Amino acid sequence: MVTYKVRWEHDGRSMVSAVHYDKPSAEQRQAELNASGAANVEIFESVLGK
């Protein structure tokens, strides 16, 4: 099953979501992070268990 995670930068540190999202939820989280001022926000595919 393909899921999605979100990666971004906050205060110069690289961050990755701890949870797996479906595509619409990942896009919502991306929008929230962009609105909060996070930099380089991107969604990437992830496989559960890896």
Order of alpha helices (4+ residues) and beta strands (2+ residues): beta-beta-alpha-beta
